[in-house]
Amino acid sequence: MIISFNQPAFIPWGGFFARLLSSDRMILLNDTVLAHGFTFVNRNRLKGPEGEVWITVPLKRKGRGAQKIKDLEIYEKARWKKKFLATLQHYYGHSSYFSPVVKEIRSAVNKPGQRFLDLATALLNILRTNFGIDREIVLQSDLQITGKGTSLLVSIASKLQADEVILPHGSEKAVECAPFERSGIKVRFLRYAPPQYPQFWGNFLWNLSVLDLLLCCGPEGHAVIQKGIHFHEPQ
């Protein structure tokens, strides 16, 4: 079995789905603490006539201290979802893929409740399904394994009897490979090099949410993600 890891993320970029596509299972690390300062957990970029458009899900933070991702709640959800859906309409309403995709997105954001995790996973499943990626997504909290760093990842991989783990390019300095190897688990790193695809609004931007790819290319985005996958072995 091949597994990969990622913190839950709001409409993530193609590298997330490249690792999902290359795995049998992806573990969402929802029992980890949200980082202080900038994070891609609750924000990503779409595209408008002037270039990048940041979309951020506001979170309830005041008086809550350090929070695990599974406990995060959306701040003023009704106001946020109205603005989010209006932004999609404004920048992508002319896409031939817009109506069916946004119908699903609207259903997801209109579900009752304030939990960020519910929103993030619902949108991930919409994206995954529309790209035809049938890999399994598992929540860390369902495995009842806690911890941090390399030891957490090794514990999860061992419990799932994984033969191989896929880690993102750039994590080589943060993750030790030796503990995996001692457990008989192979490590490979995936570098995602976003291929160009037809975009709205001018010159190609490579660092956008994969939602842009879906609204520009529809199911054909699967092949675009596949084309951007490059592996290398640990040094």
N, C-alpha and C positions, 0 to 999 in steps of 0.2 A: 504493500500500500504506500502511496505517495501522498504526503500531506503538506500543507502550507499554513501560514499564520498571518493574521492581520487584526489590528484593532477594528471594531465596527466603524464604518465611515459613511458619511453622507455623500451620495452620488460620486464615488471615487473615480480616479483616472484609470486609464487602460492597463497600467501595470498591475493593479489589483486583480483585474479579470484575466490578465495573462497568467498570473500564478494560479488562479482558480481553474482556468482551462487546462493547466499543466498538472493538476493534482487530482487525486481521487476524492479528497476531502480538504476543505479549508476550515480552520478553527478560528472563530472570531473571539478575540481576547477581551471579552466584555467584563471580566472580573479583575481588570487592571485599572489603575488610577489615571484619570484624565490629566495630561501634562499641563503644567502652568504655562502661560504665554501662548504663543502661536501653535496651532495644531490643525491638521487636516481632518480630524475626527468629525467636526461639525461644519466644515466649510469646503467649498471648492469653486472652480471657475467655469463659467459658460462664456458665450461670445456675443458681442453686439457690434454695431457699426464702428464704435471707437476702440474695439479690442476686447480685452478681458473684462468680464463682469463677475465680481465676487458674489457668491450666494452663501450666506451664513445662517445657520439655525441658532437663534438666541437661546441660551441656557440659563436656568435658574442657578445662580452662584452665590448671591449675597447671604452671608452667614452660614454657608454650608461647608466651608473648608475644602479639603481634598475629597473628591468624589470618585467613586468607581463608575465606569462607563455604564454599567447596568442600572445605576441609580439616577442617572441624569434625567432631568425634566426640561421640557421646552418652555421658554418664557414667552408669554403672550402668544400662544400658538395660533389663535384665530387671526390675529393681525398678520403674523408671519406667513401663514399659508395663503392668505389672500394676496399678499405681495409676491410670493413665490410663483403662484399660478399666473398672475398678471405678467410677471417677467417672462415666463415661458411663452405666453401668448404673444407678447410684444416682439420677442427676438426670433421665435421659431414657428409662429402661427402659420406661416406660408409653406412650411414643410409638408410634403405629401405623407409623411409618417406621423405628423403631429397629433391628429385627432385620436387614433386608437391608443397611442402611448400615453397621452395626457389624460385620457379617460381613466386609465389605470392609475396614474399618478394622483389624480384628483380623488379617486376612491381611497387611496392609501393615506393621503394627508387629511382627509375628512373623517377618518376613524376616530372614535372618542378616545380620550386619554392623553396624557402629557408626556409619556415616556419617550425619550429620544431613541432608545434602542428599538422600540416597536416601529418607529418611523424609518430608521436607517435600514433595518432588515427588510421591511416591506418594499422599500425602493430598490434595495439590492436584488431582491427576488424578481421584481419587475424587469430590471435591466438584464439579469441572468437569463430569464425566460425568453425575452425578446431577442437576445443574441443566440439562443439555442444552446446554452451552456448548461448541461444537466448534472454538473458536479454537486456534491453534497456540501452544505454549509452547516457547521456544528458550533454551538455556543460553548465557550469554556465553562461557564457556570453549570451547564448540564453534565459536564464531566466531573464536577466537584474537585477540581485541581486548582490550587492557588499557588502563588509564588511570584517571582519576577526573574527577568533576565534569561540567560541560557538555561538555568536549571528548570525553570518553568516549561520551556519549550521541550527539553529532553524528557521531562516527566509526562507531558502530554503525548509525545511521540511514542514513548515506551508503553503507555497505557493502551494506545490504539494499535500497538504492534506494527508501527510503521517501518518500512524498509528504507524509506528515503524521505528527506525533507527538502523543500524548496524555499530558499530565503531570498529576499530582494537584494539586488546589486546595491552596494553601498553600506550594507549591514556587516560587512566582514570584520570591521574593527570592533563592533559592539557585541558580536556573538562568537563564542568559542566553538570551534569545530570538534576539538578533542573529546569532550563529553559525549557527543553524538557517536563518534567513531568507537569509543569504548563500549557503547551500548549496541554496536553493530548496525548503526543507522548511517546511511550515506547522506552527505550534504552536497547540494548543488545551489548555485546562485543564479538568479534569473535577472538579466538586464533587459528592460523593455525599452526599445527604441521606437517611438511612435511613428508609424508610416504616415505619409501624407494621404489625405483623403479629401474629397470635395467638401469644402465648408462654405457656409454663408458668411457674408460680411468681410470680403477682402482676403488678404494674405493668410496663409495657413499658420495656425498657432498649435503647437504640439502639446502644451501643458494643461489641457482642459479636462473637465470631467468627461467620462465616457458617455454621459447623457448627450453631449454635443454630437458624438459619433453616431449614436442611435438615431437622433433626430435628423441627421444629415444623410445617413446611409441605410438606416433600417437594419434588417437582419444581416445584410452584407457586411455589417461591422464586425461580425465574427471572424471573417477572413482577414480583416485589417488587423485585429488583435493578434491573430495567429502569426501574421507576417512579422510582427514586432518582437517576437520572442527570441531571445538569445541566451544560451546557457554558458556558464564557465565553472570550472571546478575550483575548490578552495586552494590557495597557494600553500 
